[in-house]
Amino acid sequence: MLSLKLPRVFSINQVPKVFHEDSIISGYRQPCSSATDCVLSVFQLTNETLNIWTHFLPTWYFLWKLLTVVFMQDVWHDAFTWPLVVFLASCCMYPLASSCAHTFSTMSTRARHICFFFDYGALSFYSLGSAIAYSAYVTPDRWIGSTFNRYYVPIAVFNTVLCTSLACYSRLGSPFLHYNHDVTKRLPECERPKLSKALRVVAFAYPYLFDNIPVFYRIFFCVGEGCTDNETNLLHYRHMALAFLTGFLFATHLPERLAPGCFDYIGHSHQLFHVCGILGTHYQVESIVMDMAQRRQWLLAHGPPVTFASSFGAGLLCVVLSLGIICAFSLPLFWAPAAPRKQKRSRRPRAAPKASSD
């Protein structure tokens, strides 16, 4: 039976510090799992199981949305749809990268870092996809053609470099300091978990706040003609509420911080963070599609034309730059000695320190 072959789970005192999660006491997988063990663990209850499924299943929903646009609209000849295609592609990429990172992160310490480097790169691509779609469809009438509107996407591309680098730095520190040393000995998330967590929060929060400047202005500050006040604004409100709840859960580690060990398998903050993030993305997709449909004629008449550079070109540049950053941070890990496949467990359990979650 499959259940007889499923890998065993461990407590926090039985796994290396780099694998610890704040206030999660049990349900850890073998830190040197094989790829097969990682896949099998998806079908047993561990502290990562729902993290995997809450992002893997929505990937297929967003892929369906993307394919619907590609096959139902004249994407090949209608440049106005290109920003939506880039945005939906980013909506598929970030949950898929996250689910893969959570699935294979226990293969080794090296694999864990590299998996989440790709996760951070995918989140940066999603941020840029949001900016590209907002620039094309959501920016209020008053700002169309403004200086901010012209430089909005280029700044968003720069933000992908900055924030991917900052998120990777929060795990590894500077990659250039590790080429001649064992990078696994002094990791920022183990030595300075609070600083590591703060850097990661900034790396995720800053691009969101920048991307949503047109939305914030449109629904909170803009008054009078040119504010694009329509029924889509309700969807923007829902997306923003869920986005801020997502950030709150990621930063506070509630509810498990209030009762360590009680939410190890179901209900801890990272699972809720995933669910709220996906729901927020759903409302974001709906709001962008509605704005695109309702404002199409006005934007085609008054807005700047959508070009390859402002849509697919920006997206491809983001992917190339993010891959370069991931390579730069990953290479020092291959200079470090690999962890042994089997580790002896200490007879005397160690105290359970706090560590930032991914």
N, C-alpha and C positions, 0 to 999 in steps of 0.2 A: 504494500500500500504506500501511496505517496507520503502519508503522514509519518511513516516510519523513517523516511529519508530526510525529513526536514531538519535543518540545522538547529542546534540548541541555542538558547538565549542566555545572556549573562547579566549580572548586576554591575553597577557602576564601579565597584571595587575590583572587578575582574577584567577591566579593559583599560588600555592606556589613557592618560589624561586628555590627549588630543581628541579622543572620541566622546568625551563627556558632554552632556547637555545639561544646562542649568535646571536643577530641581527634578530631573528625570533620574530615578533610582534604578529601575530595572527595565528589562526588555531589549537590552543591547545585543546586537549580533556579533559573531566571531570577528575580531578585528583583522584577521588575515584570511578572510573568506575567499573561496574561489568564485569565478564568475557564475558557475552553476549554482553554488550555494546562495549567491546574491539573488539570482532569479527565483530560486525556490523559496527564499524568504519572503517574497512578495505575496505568497499564498499562505503564510502563517502570520499570527498576530505578534508583531514586535512594536517597539516604539517608533518605527519608521514606516510601517505598513500603510497607514492612512495618509502619511505624507506623500507616499508614492502614488496611491490611487486618486487622491484629490487633485492631482495635476495630470496624471496620465489620461484619465477618462475625458476631462475637458479638452485635451488636445484634439481629440477626434471631433468634438463639437465645432471647435474653431476651424478645423480643417474642412469640415462640411460647409461652413460659412464661406471659406475661401474658394472652394471649388464651385460653389453656387455662383459667386461673382464672376469667376473666370469663364464658366460655361454658359451662364445666362446673360451676361453682358458682353458688349463688343470690346473686350479689354485690349485686343491687339491693335485696334484702330481708334479707340476712344481714350485719349490721354487723361481725360478728367477722372477716370477710374483708377489710374495708377497709384495715387497715394493710398487709396483704400486697399489695394492689393498688397502693398508693402506693409501696411498696418496689420492686416489680417495674417500675413505671413509671420510677423513678429508675435502675434497672439498665439500662433501655433508653436513657435519655437521656444518661447520661454517656459511654458508648462512642461513641454517634452524634455527640455534640458534639465529642468528641476527634478522631474521624476527619475530620469536616468542618473542624475547626481546622487539622489537619495538611495537608489537601488544599488549602485556599484561603489559607494563611498567607503565600504568596509573591506575592500580588497587589500588595502594597505594604507599606511599614513600618506604615502606619495599619491596614491590613487584618490584618496579623499580630497586632498588639496586641489588636484587637477580637475576632478569632477566639479567642484564648486567654483573653480575659475571659469569653467564653461557656463555654469549657471549664471554667474555674474555678467559674463559677456552677453548672454541671451537676454537678461533683464535690461541691459543697456540698449540692445537692439530694439526691444519692445518700447523703451522710452523714446528712441528716435522715431520709431514707427508712429507713435502717438503724436509726436511733434509734426511729422510730415502730414498726417491726416488733419490735425488741427489747423495747420497753416492753410491747407487747401479748402476745408469745408466749415470750420468752426469759428475762425477769427471773426469778430463782429464787423459789420459793414464799415464802421467808422475807421477801422484800422487797416482795411484792405489797401495795399499799395504804400503803406507807411514805411518809414525806415525800420521800425521794429519788425514788421512783416517780412521785409526783404532779408534781414539778417537772422531771423528766427531759426530757420533750419540749419544754416551754417554753425550757429552757436550750439544748437542741439547736437550736431556732429562732434563738436569739440567736447561737449559734456559727456559723450559716450567714452571718449578717451580718458577724460579726467576721472569719471566715476568707476569705470572698469578697473583702472589702475588703483584707485583708492580702495575699492573692495578687495582686490587681490592683495594689496599691501596690508590690509587689516589681518590677513591670515599669515602672511609670510614675512612681512617687513620688506625692506629694500632687496630686490633680487641680486643687485650688484655686490652686496656684502657677503654673499653666501657661496660664491663660486669656488672658494678655496677652504670652505669650512663645512661642517656638518649642519645643514639647515634645520634638521629635525631636533637639534638640541635646545634651541632657544627660539620658540615661536611666539609672536606677539599675542595670539589668542590664548596661549597657556601662561606666559609670563605677565601679560598685562591685559586680562580679559575685558575689563571695563573700557579701556582705551580702544581695544580692538572692536568691541561692540559699538562704541560711539562712532568710530570711523565708518563702520558698515551702515549704520543708520543714516549718516550723512550721505554716503554714496548712493543710497536708495531714495532718500527723501528729497535731496536737492534737485535731481532731474525731474522728479514728479512736480515739484513746485514751479520750476521754470516752465515745463511743458504746459502747465495749466494756467499760466498768466493770462492768455486770451479768454479762457473760460471764467476765471475769477473776475476779470474786468467786466466781461459781458453780463454776468448774472448778479454781481454784487455792487459794482461801482458805476457802470454806464447808465446815463440818464438821457432821455430824449431820443431824437431821431438818430438812426444808424446803430442802434444797440442790439439789433437782431433778437428781439424779445418774442420768442415763439414757444410752442408746446414742447420743443426739444429740451428746454431748460430744466424741466422736471427730471428727465433722465440724467442730465449733468449733475443735478443735486444728489441723486441716488448714487451715482458713481463716486462723487467726492466723499459722501458720507461713508461709504464702504472702504474707500482708499484710506481715509484717516483712521478708521477702525483697524484696518490692516496694519498700518504703521504703529498704532497703539499696542496691538498684540505682539508685534515683533519686538518692540522696545521694552515692554514690561514683563514678559514671560508670565502673564496671568492666563489661567488660574493656577497653574502648577506651583508657582512661587508661594502661594498661600497654603498649599497642602502638598509638599513634596512626596512623591510616590503614589499619589491618588489618581493622577492623570497620565501615568506613564504610557498607556496603550491607547486610550481614547479620551479626547477632549483637551489635550494640552495646546498651548498657544500656537505652536507651529502648524498644527492641523487647522485650527481656526483661522490662522493667518492665510493659509492656502485657500480655504473656502471663501473667505471674505474677498481675497484678491481676485479669485475667479469670478465671483458674482459681480464685483466692481468692473472687471473687464467686459463681462456680458453687457452691462448697462452702458459702458463706454462704446462698445460696438454698435449697440442700438442707437445711441445718440448721434454717432458719426454718420451712420447710414441714413438716419432721418434728416439730419442737416444737409447731407449731400443731395438727397432727393428734393427737399423743399427749396434749397437755395441754388440749385443747379443753373437755372436760366440767368439769375442775377449775377452769379459769380462768373459765368462764361462771358457775360457782357461787360462787367466792370473789373473783374479780378485779373491778375497776371496769369498768363497761360501756364499750365502745368507742363514741365519739361522732364526729360529723362534725368537730368542732373538733380532736379529738386525732388525726385521720387526714387526711382530704382538706383540711380547713381549714388545718391546719399546713403541709401541702404547698403549697397555693395561696399562703399567706402567704410561704413561702420563695421561691417563684417570683417573686412581685411585688417583694419586697425585693431579690432578686438582680438582677432587671432594672433596678431603680432604681440600684443600685450600678454596674452595668455602664454605664448611660447616663451617670452622673456621671463615670466615668473615661474614657469614650469621647469625650465632647463636646470636651475640649481638643484632641484629635487632629484635629478638623475646623477648629480655629483655626490649626493648623500648616500651612505650605505643603506641598502634596503633592509627593512625590518625582517627578522626571522619569521619563517612560516608558522612556527609553533612557539608560543611563549609560555613560560612557566608561571602559574598563578601564585601569588604570594599567599602563604598560609594565614598571615595576620592581615585582615582587611585594613585598607587605608581610609583616611577620612575622605569624604566626598566633597571635593572643592567645586566651586562654581566655574562654569565655562560658558562662553557665549555660544548660542546656537547658530546654525547656518541660515 
